[in-house]
Every structure is written in C-alpha cells, then in structure tokens.
Amino acid sequence: MAEDPHAATDGELADALLELQRMRGQIHAAEARLTAAWDARMVWAADGGVSGGAWLAHRGEVSRAEGRAQVRTARRLAAMPHTTAALEAGQIGVAKARLLASARRDELADQFDECEEMLVGHARGLTVDQVARLLRHWVIVNERDGGASSETRGRDRAQVQMSRTFDDMWVLRGILGPEQGEIIARQLDGISRELYLAHKGAGDAPIITAAQRRASALTELARRHASIDAAASPKPVRPLLMAICDHELLGGRRGEPRPFGAICEIDGIGPVPDETARRLACTADIIDTHIGPDGQSLDLGRTRRRASEAQRRALLVRDRVCVFPGCDRASDWCEAHHVDHYEHGGRTDLHNLCLLCTRHHHLVHEGGYGLARAPDGRLEFRRPDGTQIRTDRPNHLPLRVAAPAAP
C-alpha cells in the first residue's frame, strides 16, 4: 500500500486494514502468552502490587477493569491451544478469542476443553455477535447438565460494574439473579412512578423515557437509604458525596471572584464550580477542618500515638486514597501510618502521617517494604531488597500545610 493512505486505492485500504487486524490478533496472542508467564511468576508482587491487574493499571496505561480482564484472559488462553492457534493464524479476531476465553469458566473448564476445537471451528464462520449467542447457549446447556440450580447460577453470575467515562459520566453494567432482579425492578418501578406523578402534578415536564426515569429512581433509592435515621441502623450513615471546600468560598456570592488558591472539589470527581459547592452545602453536614496557627492543631508530637479525628480529616483532604504506588483504595479502607515509626521516636504530626490501606500497611511493617519522606515532601517507597519502586505519579495531592522546620 502507498505510504499515504489517501493515495491508496479502495482495495489497498481494505486489504491493509484487514492485515492490521490479523497482526493485531498475533500481537494479542503473544501478549497473552507473556502476560500469563508474568502473572504465574507474580512479577507484579515485587512492586508491592495487590494484583496483576492493579499493576497494569498503574504502569500499563490501562483502566483497572481492563487490567484485570487482560490477566484473566491470558490465564485462560494459556490452556486454550485451539483458540490461540486460530488467533495467531488470523482465523479469528481478538473479540472472538475474548468471548471464547470468557466461556471457559473454572466450573466449566473440563467441558470447554472437550468442546474447544468444535467451538473454534464454528467461530471461524460466524460474526462476533453470533459467536456470543452461540457461547451463551453452550454455557447454559452445560450448566444444566452439571445440575446447578437457577438460584445458584444467579448468585454465582450476579455482578454489577460501574466505570467512569472521560467526561465524568458513569456507565452501569450488571447481571442479577432472578430474586435480585425482581426486588430491584419493583423498587425502581415504584419510585419511577412516584417521580413521574410528582413532576406531572407540579406542572413540570415529566422525564420522557423509561430509562431516564429509572436513572432518577436509582439515585433516589440511594438517597433515601442514606437518609435513614442513624439510630435505626447498626452502621453509621455514609455520605453520598464528600465535598472539600475552603470556608471563605462557601461564604461567597455568585459572580464574586474565587479567593486565590481556594479549594472547591468533590472527592473522586475533581474541581466543581463554586455554586455547585454552595448548592450541596445547603443540605449537607459541614465539618470544619482548620489548618493553620489559628485553627485546631494538627501536630500532636509525642503526646498521642493515634491520629486525631482532625488529622484524619486532613489526611483525607491531602492523600484521598492509599499512598502506596499503584493503589487506589479509598480512605475508608486506610489507616493513619507514621512515616517515622512512633516506636522509633516518630511524632504524631501531619507531616509524619500518611494513609495506607490494610494490605500495604502490613507490607510496610511486616513485609520488609520501606517508606520515607524525601526532603521535598514526596514519599519514597523501597522493596525489601532496598531498590526503589519507580512511580511517575504523585502519591498525594498538595495540602497547604508547611513541613516542620528541621531542628
């Protein structure tokens, strides 16, 4: 084909595109073989990774869901010689190989191995959508032959996934068992009707489509659950959103310039307009976290071992998640860790504290991993052999608290 695609003929473009698709299949097969060997050796564990998928998300420029899927597919393809051969030969594409791999579940592995050559033969002459339907049918038949009840199948297969798009929308995917689906559907239908009648009675334009009404009903369902009286629940009510704003910003008015350096963002989403923060504050519980010489002290020195509630709130603002490279466990899963251990004279000061999830807290204490704060304030992590764990991403957001002066 000509070097410039625009100078190529229609036939050359089509042939070149198909050739690239075939090469993509070969690359995918090679990647799967390499990934399977890498995962079997648990190479990712040397960096303190929680899993291969988490390591790939941190170092491989993929999402966590994609990283997990890549490792899972590689593990299965390692035991699927007919699928791998067809992929390398360009007889099936990547999408078909992934579908075949998804059908080789642990509980169906023996049945799949017996039928793999037949299934791959059918896949060669079918479209991707047709292969998906074929494999769904095959799975159902073999599950029934295995004697699994519908209740067990529903429980084992039930899952809900949520992922955020580039523009901060959310994609919700899932499959529910018969009872689960009925409960959720009844609740959503009931609330959807309430919302429709409320809008209609108020003279507002009702939400047009059923899908839009269900989206509003799902949000309302979560809102109602979160507003249940804490005394009637064995667990404390958790906030729907955590907004982090400077006090002077909340007291401002529409159109006023934002104070220099003021923070206004929603945890997990990012910066939001000032008026959005003020709207949320109208019905929110507000907790002041004073930082500075006139506010509540965030440095406790050696007078106390455990971090105070004020320090925990400040750590949430600064660290947000576990600071270990590649980890994104939320603050609820984390503990306040002394960078310089308290037993060795470390102080319970904000500069000497950071958030670590339970797993990485154990790695730092019992697993031989090292953690220290560099002179510029960044945290440095080292493996048990002393080598530094390389990371190109900051392990916390800057907080306007100066490090204590060296004695």
SEPA-935796 format. One record per residue: residue in one letter; z, x, y of N, C-alpha, C in turn. Coordinates in steps of 0.05 Angstrom, whole numbers, plus 32768, in hexadecimal, padded with zeros to 4 digits. Example, Ala and Ser with C-alpha at 12.3 -4.5 7.8 and 13.67 -1.06 7.14 Angstrom:
2
a809C81087F8E809C80F67FA6809C81087FBE/s808E81017FD3808F81117FEB809D81028001/
END
This chain:
407
m800080117FE8800080008000800080128019/a7FF48008802E7FF4801780478010801B8051/e801480308061802F8036806B80398020807D/d80278014808D802E7FFE809E802A7FE48090/p803F7FD4808A803B7FBB807B80277FA98088/h80257FA980A380137F9780B17FF67F9E80AC/a7FF17FB780A37FD67FC0809D7FCE7FBB8081/a7FE07FB280707FDB7FAE80547FCE7F928050/t7FBF7F90803A7FB47F7680337FC97F638027/d7FC37F4A80257FD67F37801A7FDE7F3F7FFD/g7FCA7F477FED7FD07F4F7FD27FE27F677FD1/e7FDD7F7B7FE27FEE7F937FE3800A7F8C7FEB/l800E7F7A7FFE80297F73800680377F657FEF/a802A7F537FE180377F457FCB803E7F587FB4/d802B7F6A7FAE80317F7D7F9880487F907FA0/a80487F997FB9805D7FAB7FC280787F9E7FC1/l80797F847FC980927F767FCA809D7F727FAD/l808B7F6B7F9B80947F687F7F809D7F837F73/e808F7F987F7A80977FB37F7080B37FBA7F7A/l80B87FB37F9480D37FB97F9E80E87FA87F90/q80E17F8F7F8980F47F7F7F7A80F97F8B7F5E/r80E47F967F5180E87FA27F3780F97FBB7F3A/m80F47FCB7F4F81047FE37F5481217FDC7F5A/r81257FC57F6881407FBC7F6D814F7FB67F54/g81417FAA7F40814D7FA57F2681557FBF7F19/q81447FD37F1A814A7FED7F0E81637FFA7F1B/i81637FF87F36817A80037F4581947FF47F3D/h81927FDA7F3B81A97FCA7F3481B47FD27F19/a81A17FD67F0681AA7FDD7EEB81B87FF87EEB/a81AC800B7EFA81B880267EFC81D480247F0A/e81D580147F1F81EE80107F2D820480047F1B/a81FB7FF17F0A820E7FE47EF882197FF87EE4/r820880097ED98211801D7EC6822580307ED3/l821E80397EEB8230804B7EF9824B803E7F00/t824980257F0A826180167F11827380127EF9/a8268800C7EE2827780077ECA828780207EC2/a827980377EC3828680517EBC829C80587ED0/w829580547EEA82A980597EFF82C180487EFD/d82BD802E7EF682D4801C7EF482E480217EDA/a82D680287EC582E4802E7EAC82F780467EAF/r82EF80597EBF830180707EC58315806B7EDA/m831380537EE78325804C7EFD832680617F13/v830E806B7F1A830C807F7F2F831880757F49/w8315805A7F4E8320804F7F66833E80517F69/a834C80557F53836980567F54837380707F61/a836280857F61836A809E7F6E836F809B7F8C/d836280877F98836580827FB5837A806D7FBA/g838980657FA4839D80507FA8839280357FA9/g837980317FA1836C80177FA2837980037F90/v83797FEA7F9883847FD47F8883727FCE7F70/s83587FD07F7583447FCB7F60832A7FD87F68/g83167FD87F5682FC7FE27F5C82EF7FD27F72/g82F27FB77F7182E67FA67F8582F17FAC7FA1/a830B7FB07FA383187FB67FBD830E7FD17FC8/w830B7FE57FB683017FFF7FBE82E57FFD7FC9/l82D47FEE7FBB82B87FEB7FC482B77FDD7FDF/a82C97FC97FE382C97FBB7FFD82D17FCE8014/h82E27FE2800E82EB7FF4802382D7800B8027/r82CB8015801282BA802C8014829C80268011/g8296800F8005827A800A7FFE826B7FF68010/e82797FEE8026826C7FDC803A82637FC2802D/v82757FB7801D82707F9C801182897F8B8015/s82867F718012829E7F60801482AF7F637FFB/r82C87F5A7FFD82D97F5C7FE582CE7F4B7FCE/a82C37F337FD582B87F227FC082A07F307FB3/e828F7F3D7FC382787F4A7FB882807F637FA7/g82957F717FB0829F7F887FA182AA7F807F86/r82B97F6A7F8682C47F607F6C82AD7F577F5A/a82997F4A7F6582837F407F5582737F587F4A/q82707F6D7F5982617F847F50826E7F917F38/v82897F947F3A82987FA07F2482977F8E7F0B/r829B7F747F0F829C7F627EF982807F617EEB/t826B7F617EFA82507F607EEE824A7F7A7EDF/a82527F917EEA824E7FAA7EDD825C7FAC7EC2/r82757FA27EC282847FA27EA882757F927E93/r826B7F7B7E9A825D7F6B7E8782427F767E7F/l82337F807E9282197F8B7E8C821B7FA37E79/a82317FB17E7A82357FC87E6882347FC07E4B/a823A7FA67E4582397F9C7E2982227F8A7E25/m820D7F8B7E3681F67F797E3481DC7F897E33/p81D57F957E1C81BE7FA87E1B81A47F9A7E20/h81A07F817E1781867F737E1A81827F6C7E38/t81977F647E4581957F5D7E61818F7F767E72/t819D7F8B7E6C81997FA47E7B817D7FAF7E77/a81737FAE7E5F81587FB87E5981437FA77E68/a81467F8D7E6881337F7B7E7681347F807E94/l814B7F867E9E814E7F8B7EBB81417FA57EC2/e81457FBA7EB281387FD47EB8811A7FD27EB5/a81107FC17EA380F37FBF7E9F80E67FAD7EB3/g80F67FA07EC480EA7F8E7ED880E37F737ECD/q80ED7F6C7EB580E67F537EA880F87F3C7EB3/i810F7F427EBD81207F2F7ECB812A7F3C7EE4/g81327F2C7EF7813C7F367F10815A7F387F11/v81647F417F2881817F457F2B81907F2A7F29/a81857F157F3581927EFB7F3581967EF17F18/k81817EF47F0881837EEA7EEC81977EFB7EDD/a81987F157EE281AB7F267ED481C87F1F7EDB/r81CC7F187EF481E77F107EFC81EF7EF57EEF/l81DC7EE37EED81E27ECA7EE081E97ECE7EC3/l81D97EDF7EB581DF7EE47E9981FA7EF27E96/a82017F047EA8821B7F117EA782317EFD7EAC/s822D7EEA7EBE82437ED77EC382487EC57EAB/a82337EC17E9A82367EB07E8282467EBE7E6C/r82477ED97E6D82557EE87E5882727EEA7E5F/r82807ED37E5F829C7ED37E6482AC7EDF7E4D/d82C47EE67E5282D47EF37E3D82D77EE17E25/e82DB7EC77E2982DF7EB47E1382C67EAE7E04/l82AE7EB57E1082957EAF7E0482857EC87DFD/a82927EDF7DFE82847EF97DFB82777EFB7DE0/d82847EF37DCB82787EF57DB082607EE37DAD/q82627ECA7DB6824B7EB87DB582347EC27DC5/f823A7ECD7DDD82257ED77DEE82167EEF7DE1/d82257F017DD582197F187DC982057F107DB3/e820B7EFB7DA581F97EF17D9081E07EE47D9C/c81E37ED97DB381CD7EC97DBF81BF7ED87DD6/e81C87EF17DDD81BE7EFE7DF4819F7F027DF3/e81957F0C7DDD81787F117DDB81687EF77DE0/m81727EE17DD481647EC87DD881657EBE7DF5/l817D7EC17E0181807EB87E1D816F7EC87E30/v816E7EE27E2C815D7EF47E3D81407EED7E39/g81387EE77E20811C7EDF7E1B81147EC67E2B/h81267EB27E2B81217E9A7E3B81217EA07E59/a81337EB17E6281357EB77E7E811C7EC47E8A/r810D7ED27E7980F57EE07E8380E07ECC7E8E/g80DF7EB47E8280CA7EA17E8A80D47E8A7E9C/l80ED7E8C7EA480F87E767EB580FE7E7F7ED1/t81017E6C7EE3810A7E737EFE81287E787EFD/v81327E837F13814F7E887F15815F7E6E7F12/d81567E597F2081647E407F1E81647E347F02/q814D7E387EF4814B7E2E7ED9815D7E3F7EC6/v815F7E587ECB81717E697EBB818E7E617EBF/a81957E5A7ED881B07E517EDE81B77E377ECE/r81A47E247ECD81A87E0C7EBF81AA7E117EA1/l81997E237E9781997E2A7E7A81B47E367E73/l81BF7E487E8381D87E557E7C81F07E427E7F/r81EF7E2F7E9282047E1B7E9482057E0A7E7B/h81EE7E037E7181EC7DF37E5881F77E047E41/w81EF7E1C7E3F81F87E2E7E2982167E317E2A/v82227E357E41823F7E387E43824E7E1F7E3A/i82447E077E4382517DEE7E3C82507DEA7E1E/v82397DEF7E1182367DEB7DF582497DFD7DE5/n824B7E167DED825B7E297DDF82797E247DE4/e82807E1B7DFB829C7E147E0082A47DFD7DEE/r82937DE97DEB82997DD27DDA829C7DDB7DBD/d828A7DED7DB5828B7DF77D9982A57E067D95/g82AF7E127DAA82C87E217DA782E17E0F7DA6/g82DD7DF57DAB82F37DE27DAA83057DE07DC2/a82FC7DEC7DD9830C7DEA7DF1830C7DCE7DFD/s83237DC47E0483247DA97E10831A7DA97E2C/s83137D927E3783097D917E52831E7D997E66/e83377D937E60834D7D9A7E7283507DB87E73/t834F7DC67E5C83517DE37E5C83397DEF7E6A/r83217DE57E6583097DF07E72830B7DED7E91/g83157DD57E9983177DD17EB6832B7DE47EC3/r83427DE97EB583567DFA7EC0834C7E177EC1/d833E7E207EAC83357E3C7EAB831E7E417EBF/r830D7E2D7EC482F67E317ED582FB7E2A7EF2/a83127E1D7EF783177E147F13831B7E2C7F25/q830F7E2B7F3C83127E417F5083087E377F6B/v83147E427F7F830B7E3C7F9B83097E577FA9/q82F27E5A7FB782EE7E737FC682E87E6C7FE3/m82F27E7C7FF582ED7E79801182E37E94801C/s82CE7E94802B82C47EAC803882BC7EA78054/r82C07EBA806682B97EB78082829D7EC28088/t828E7EB4809782737EBD809F82757ECF80B7/f825F7EDA80BF825F7EED80D682687EE080F0/d82627EC680F382697EB8810C82837EA98109/d82947EB280F682AF7EA780F282B07E8A80E9/m829B7E8080DD829C7E6780CE82A67E6E80B2/w82AE7E5980A382B87E5D808882A67E4F8074/v82A17E5C805D82927E50804782A67E4B8031/l82A77E32802882BA7E2A801382AA7E237FFA/r82B07E317FE482A37E2B7FCA82B97E287FB5/g82B37E177FA282C77E147F8D82BF7E017F77/i82CE7E027F6282CA7DEF7F4B82E67DE77F42/l82EA7DCD7F3F83047DC27F3883037DB47F1D/g83197DB37F0F831B7DA47EF6831B7D867EFD/p83187D757EE883167D587EEC832D7D4D7EFC/e83467D537EF5835D7D487F03835F7D547F1F/q835A7D6E7F22835C7D7A7F3C83477D6E7F4F/g832F7D6B7F45831A7D5F7F5683207D437F5E/e832B7D337F4C83317D177F5283477D157F68/i835C7D267F6583717D267F7983677D2D7F94/i83587D437F96834D7D4D7FAF833A7D387FBB/a83287D2D7FAB83147D1A7FB583217D017FC0/r83367CF77FB283447CDF7FBC83517CE57FD7/q835E7CFC7FD9836B7D037FF383577D068009/l83427D148004832E7D18801983207CFE8021/d831A7CED800D830D7CD48013831F7CC28024/g83397CC2801D834C7CB1802D834F7CBB8049/i83527CD5804D83557CDF8068833A7CDD8078/s83237CE1806A83097CDE807783067CC18083/r830F7CAE8073830D7C92807D83207C8E8095/e83387C998093834A7C9780AA833E7CA280C3/l83337CBA80C183277CC780D8830F7CB780E3/y82FF7CAC80D182E87C9C80DA82F17C8480E9/l83057C7580DE830E7C5D80EC831C7C638106/a832B7C7A810783387C82812083247C888136/h830F7C96812F82FB7C9C814382ED7C83814C/k82E67C72813982D87C59813F82E97C478150/g83037C44814983147C33815983197C3D8175/a83187C578179831C7C62819383027C6281A4/g82EC7C59819882D37C5981A682C47C7381A6/d82CF7C87819882C27CA1819682AB7C9F8182/a82987CB1818582827CB38171828E7CBD8157/p828D7CAE814182987CB7812882897CCF811D/i82977CDF810D828A7CF6810082747CEB80EE/i825B7CF580F082447CE880E582427CE980C7/t82427D0280BC823D7D04809F82577D05808F/a82547CFE8075826B7CFF806482767D1B8061/a82647D2E8060826C7D4A805E827D7D538076/q82757D4B808E82847D5180A682A07D4480A5/r82A17D2B809B82BB7D1D809A82CD7D2B8086/r82C27D34806F82D27D42805B82DD7D5D8066/a82CD7D6B807682D77D84808282EE7D7E8095/s82EC7D6980A583027D6180B7831A7D5880A7/a83157D4A8091832B7D408080833A7D578072/l832C7D6C806A83387D82805D834B7D918070/t83427D94808983537DA0809E836B7D8F80A3/e83677D7580A5837E7D6380AA83927D638093/l83887D66807A83997D67806383AC7D7F8065/a83A07D97806C83B07DAF807083C47DAC8087/r83BB7D9F809D83CC7D9C80B483E47D8A80AD/r83E07D75809E83F67D638097840A7D718084/h83FF7D81807284117D8F806084227DA3806F/a84167DB0808384257DC48092843A7DB880A4/s84377D9E80AB844A7D9180BD84607D8380AE/i84617D85809484777D79808484927D86808D/d84A67D75809084C07D7E809884CA7D958086/a84D17DAB809284DA7DC2808284F17DBC8070/a85037DAA8078851A7DA3806885137D96804E/a84FC7D88804E84F37D7A803684E47D8C8023/s84DF7DA5802B84CF7DB7801B84E07DCF8013/p84DD7DD97FFA84ED7DF07FF284E47E0A7FFF/k84CC7E0A800B84C17E22801884BE7E1C8036/p84C07E31804784BC7E2D8063849F7E258069/v849C7E15807F84817E0D808784737E268092/r845A7E2B8089844B7E41809284387E3980A8/p84337E4A80BC84227E4280D284057E4080C8/l83F67E2E80D483D97E2B80CE83CA7E4380DA/l83D17E4B80F283C57E61810083DB7E72810D/m83D67E8C810F83E87E9D811E83D97EA88136/a83E17E9F814E83D47EA9816683E67EBD8173/i83DA7ED3817D83E97EE9818983DF7EEB81A6/c83F07EE581B983E87EE481D583FE7EF181E6/d83F67EFD81FC84097F06821084147EEE821F/h842E7EF08226843B7ED98233842F7ED2824D/e84277EE6825D841C7EE0827884017ED38275/l83F37ED6825F83D97EC9825B83DD7EAC8256/l83F17EA5824583F77E89823F83FF7E7A8259/g840B7E87826C84147E7A828483FE7E798299/g83E77E83829483D17E8382A783C37E6882A9/r83AF7E6682BA83A07E4D82BD83837E5382B9/r83747E3D82B383577E3F82AE834A7E4C82C6/g83387E5F82C083297E6C82D583367E8582E0/e83507E8982DB835E7EA182E583557EB982D4/p83527ED082E0834B7EE882D083617EEF82BC/r83597EF982A5836C7F018291837A7F1A829A/p83957F1B829883A37F34829F83987F4C8290/f83987F62829D838C7F7A8291839B7F818277/g838B7F84826283967F8D824883A47F778239/a83A37F5E824283B27F48823583A57F42821A/i83B67F3C820683AD7F3581EB83AB7F1781E8/c83957F0E81DD83927EF181D783807EEF81BF/e838B7EEB81A7837B7EEA818F838A7EDA817A/i837B7ED1816683867EC3814F83857ED68137/d839C7ED9812A839E7EEC8114838A7EE480FE/g837A7EF880F683667EF380E2834B7EEB80EC/i834A7EE3810683307EDB811283277EEE8127/g83397EF5813A83327F07814F83367EFA816A/p832B7F07817F832F7EFD819A83257EE0819E/v83337ED181AE832C7EB581B4832E7EB181D2/p83217E9D81DD83237E9881FA83407E918202/d83477E96821B83627E91822483697E738221/e83577E618227835D7E45822583617E3C8208/t83557E4981F5835A7E4381D983777E4981D2/a83817E6081DC839C7E6781D683AF7E5381E4/r83A97E4B81FC83BB7E37820A83BA7E1C81FC/r83A37E1481F183A27DFB81E283B37DFC81C9/l83B17E1381BA83C27E1681A283DF7E1681A9/a83E67E2281C084027E2481C8840E7E0981CE/c83FE7DF581D584097DDB81DC84187DCE81C5/t84107DD381AC841D7DC7819584277DDC8181/a842B7DF4818B84337E0A817984507E12817E/d845C7E1E816A84757E2C816D84707E488178/i847E7E4F818E84797E68819B84917E7A8197/i848C7E92818D84A17EA68189849B7EBE819B/d84AE7EC481AC84AA7EDB81BE84B07EF581AF/t849E7F0881B284A27F2381A984A17F3681C1/h84B87F3D81CB84B97F4D81E484B67F6A81DD/i84A47F7781EB849F7F9481E684A17FA28201/g84B37FB5820284B77FC3821B84D47FC78222/p84DA7FD6823784F67FDC823D85077FC48244/d84FA7FAF824F85097F978257850B7F828241/g84FE7F86822B84FE7F73821685117F7A81FF/q850D7F6C81E9851E7F7181D285187F8C81C6/s852C7F9B81BF85287FB681B5851A7FB5819A/l85057FC6819784F77FC9817D84FE7FE38170/d85107FF2817B8519800B816F853780088168/l853D800A814E85588007814485658021813B/g85558037813C855F80518134856A80518118/r8583805D81158590805F80FB85A5804980F8/t85A78036810B85BC8022810A85B6800D80F5/r859D800A80EC85967FF580D9857E7FFF80C8/r85807FF980AE856B8002809C85537FEF809C/r85597FD5809A85437FC1809885387FBA80B3/a851E7FB580B385107FAD80CC851B7F9280D6/s851E7F8F80F085277F7580FB85107F6280FC/e85167F48810185017F34810484EE7F3B811B/a84F97F45813184E97F4D814884D57F638140/q84DF7F76813084CD7F8C812784B87F818114/r84BF7F6E810284AC7F6280F084957F558100/r849D7F46811584887F39812584767F4D8133/a84827F63813D84737F78814A84607F868136/l84697F8A811D84587F95810884417F838102/l84467F69810284307F5680FD841B7F598112/v84247F5B812C84117F5E814284017F788140/r840F7F8D813884027FA7813883F27FAC811E/d83FE7FA9810783F27FB180EE83E17F9A80E2/r83EA7F8280E483DD7F6A80DA83DD7F6880BB/v83D57F7D80AE83D37F7E809183DE7F988086/c83DF7F9B806C83E77FB5806083D67FCB806B/v83E37FE1807483D47FF6808283C8800A806E/f83CD8007805483C1801B804183A380188042/p8394802E80418377802D8043836A801B802E/g835A80098038834B7FF78025835A7FDE801E/c83737FDB802783837FC3801F83837FB08037/d83827F96803183837F82804683977F6C803F/r83AB7F73802F83C07F5F802983CD7F568043/a83D07F3C804683DC7F30805E83F97F398062/s84037F35807A841E7F3E808084337F30806F/d842D7F18806684407F0A805684467F18803B/w84327F29803384357F37801984417F53801E/c84487F598036844F7F75803D846D7F788043/e84757F91804284917F99804984907FAE805E/a84A47FAF806F84A67FC3808484AF7FDE8077/h849E7FF2807984A3800C806C84A980218081/h84BD8032807C84C38049808D84AF805F8087/v84A08068809B848D807E8096849D8097808F/d84B1809E809F84C480B2809784DB80A4808A/h84E080A8807084F380988061850E8098806E/y851B8080806D8536807D807985498090806B/e854680948051855980A68042855680C3804C/h854080CA8058853C80E58061854080E7807F/g854D80D4808B855380D580A8854080C580B9/g852D80B680AD851A80A780BC8528809080CC/r851D808A80E38529807680F4851B805B80F0/t852A804580F4851F802A80F385148023810E/d85008032811784F2802D813084D68024812A/l84CA8015813C84AF800A8138849B80208132/h849D8036813F848A804C813B848C8057811F/n84A38054811284A7805F80F784A5804980E1/l849B803280E98497801C80D6847A801580D3/c8473800A80BC8458800080B784597FEC80A1/l84447FDB809F84437FC7808A84357FD28071/l84427FCF805A84367FD78040843A7FBF802D/c84257FB8801F84287FA3800B84397FAE7FF3/t84427F9C7FE284547FA57FCC84487FBB7FBB/r842E7FB87FB484217FCC7FA384217FE87FB1/h84187FE97FCA841680037FD78431800D7FE0/h84457FFC7FE3846080057FE8846A80147FD0/h8465800A7FB8846D80187FA0845E80327F9D/l844480327FA48434804B7FA1843F80617FB3/v844880597FCB8452806D7FDE846D80777FD5/h847E80667FCA8499806E7FC18499807B7FA5/e848E806C7F92849080767F76847680827F6C/g8460807D7F79844680867F6F843D80A17F78/g844C80AE7F89844580C97F92843280CA7FA9/y842B80B47FB4841880B37FCB842880BA7FE5/g841B80C97FF7842780D1800F841E80C18027/l843080BD803A842A80AE8053843980BC806A/a842A80C2807F843680CF8096842780C680AF/r843480C880C6842880C180DF841F80DA80ED/a840580DB80F483FA80F28102840380F3811F/p84008109812C8408810B814983FA80F6815B/d83E280EE815383D480DA816483DC80BD815D/g83F080BA814B83F9809F814583ED8093812C/r83D6809E812283C98093810B83D9809A80F2/l83D7808880DE83E3808E80C483D1809D80B2/e83DB80B080A483CC80C0809183D780BC8075/f83C580B9806283CD80B3804683C380C98034/r83D380D1802183CB80E6800E83D080DD7FF1/r83BF80E77FDF83C280E17FC383D980F27FB8/p83E180EC7F9F83F680FD7F9383EF811B7F91/d83D581227F9083CE813E7F8F83CD814B7FAB/g83D3813C7FBF83D581477FDA83BB81447FEB/t83A5813B7FDE838D81387FED838E811E7FFE/q8381811F8015838381098028836F80F38020/i837780DA8022836680C3801D835580BE8036/r833C80C18034832A80BF804B832680A28052/t8328809B806B832280808074831680828090/d83018071809482F4807180AE82FD805980BF/r8310804A80B58319803280C38336803580CC/p833C802A80E48358802C80ED836A801C80DB/n8383802680D68395801880C583A8800580D4/h83A4800380EE83B27FEE80FD83A57FEB8118/l83AA7FD4812583A07FD0814083B47FDC8153/p83AB7FE7816A83BD7FF3817C83D07FDF8188/l83E97FE7818B83FE7FD6819884087FE681B0/r840D7FD881C584157FE681DE84337FEE81DD/v84397FFE81C98454800A81C78451802881C4/a845C803781D78458805481D68469806081C0/a845F807581B4846E808381A08485809281AD/p849C809481A084B380A281AD84AC80BF81B2/a84B780C981C784B280E581CE84C080F781B9/a84B3810E81B484BE812181A184D8812C81AC/p84EC812F819B8506813A81A48504815781AD/
END
